Amino acid sequence: MERSILNELWAWKDSSRRKPLMLKGARQVGKTWTLKEFGHQAYDNLAYFSLEKRGVDTPSEWAEFFETTSDPHRLAANLSQASGMPIRPESTLLVLDEIQDCPAAIRSLKHFCEEAPEYHVATAGSLLGVALANEDGSFPVGKVTFMNMYPLTFTEYLRAVELNALADWITSIHVDTPIPEVVDSLLTDELQRYFAIGGMPEAISCWQETKNFADVDVVLSDLLDSYERDFAKHGGRNLYIRLSHVWNSLPIHLAQENKKFIYGQVRNGARARDYETAIEWLSNAGLALKITRSKGPSIPLASLDDEPAFKLYSLDVGVLRLMAGLPASLFGKPVGLFSQFKGGFAENYVAQSLWPQLKIAPRYWINDKPKHEVDFLVQLGDWVAPIEVRSGKNVRAISLRYYTRKFSNQTPLRVRISLRGLSLDDNMLNIPLYLADQATRLMKEAHP
């Protein structure tokens, strides 16, 4: 599968200020495959080592190499000799997978950065974000480059299912590009299928191979089981229960008109202090996308955060669909999955589409009296764009208009993402749902 992050990896390889790389992302979003593919494409040799523990207290067979020396040259020589794989400066990509299970390997990155920058070292881990959040202070701050990896975007999905012409069209479109009705229809139909399958690589691969949603559901069900095992294995008994409660409540929250996360919907009598750690764990693991309420547009966007209020989205619409117990066959219905859960699927899809495009996490905005809500605020350089998401074609932008009046001097462009066509009318940009992963590019182009 062609992944857009490969372009970022090439830039990392060619950088004169290259540091060891840490690739973060949820389990099974394709981190290992991507690093191996990049190694084969860009280097003469690939040296891959998994540092995943073989049991709760049984380290990887390679862990001892990192515990016996901090000299990167000696470490590379020892790993090469033991594995039979050449590890040469510049021409070998050294991949350390599941590095969160080996703290000594994490510490070694400082030495590779300072003493042996000629070695190209890339690391990954399914729960790397969780491990780093719990670091004891020994992490090599400033000595690594971070990249985040997510499920396949809709454009990546199109390439994976061999609809390259549609993917090329999406990536080349401009604000003033007319969209032929036949193209709009094809993309809308394919987007409904993407809502059912999601962006997890194995689910897409399964669909491409069998064209059977029942098989896709088996893949997604196995994936959900693996997440539950991670809760139990890495969370501990008390946190495991809370992780399961929060995780399984996501469809309930997104089915509400007000999608704000409410602790009482996790469990009767639940309080913030009981579940805050679980929410942060899921966010750090890349399984949940946490979006905080903002009091209004500001630069930086975080300066007006209303911390206690937030929304929590799933990392992937396909995963969300299975968690919600909705059959994939709904994608063929006239209303489809776009309007299911009061537009919750469309909103979740836009959240997961925006996330990889932004350096700063989006926020949302609510005015309580009178009631108006803007689904997302995104910071693009020195300005903030409000985004309203709608799951149909017959849409009105009442909340956007109210927001624009309230913050008229801070709203050069307002955005609606819906099933309507691409258009720019005054300072209102409408982006079709199937172009959500191109949203920031189109917004910058439309910015007056």
Secondary structure by P-SEA (a helix, b strand, c coil): ccccaaaaaaaaaacccccbbbbbbcccccaaaaaaaaaaacccbbbbbbcccccccccccaaaaaaacccaaaaaaaaaaaaccccccccbbbbbccccccaaaaaaaaaaacccccbbbbbbbcaaaaaaaacccccccccbbbbbbccccaaaaaaaacaaaaaaaaaaccccccccaaaaaaaaaaaaaaaaccccaaaaaaaaccccaaaaaaaaaaaaaaaaaaaaacccaaaaaaaaaaaaaaaaaaaccccccccccccccccccccaaaaaaaaaaccbbbbbbbccccccccccccccccccccccaaaaaaaaccccccccccccccccccaaaaaaaaaaaacccccbbbbbbbbcccbbbcccccccccbbbbbbbbccccccaaaaaaaaaaccccccbbbbbccccccccccbbbbccccccaaaaaaaaacc
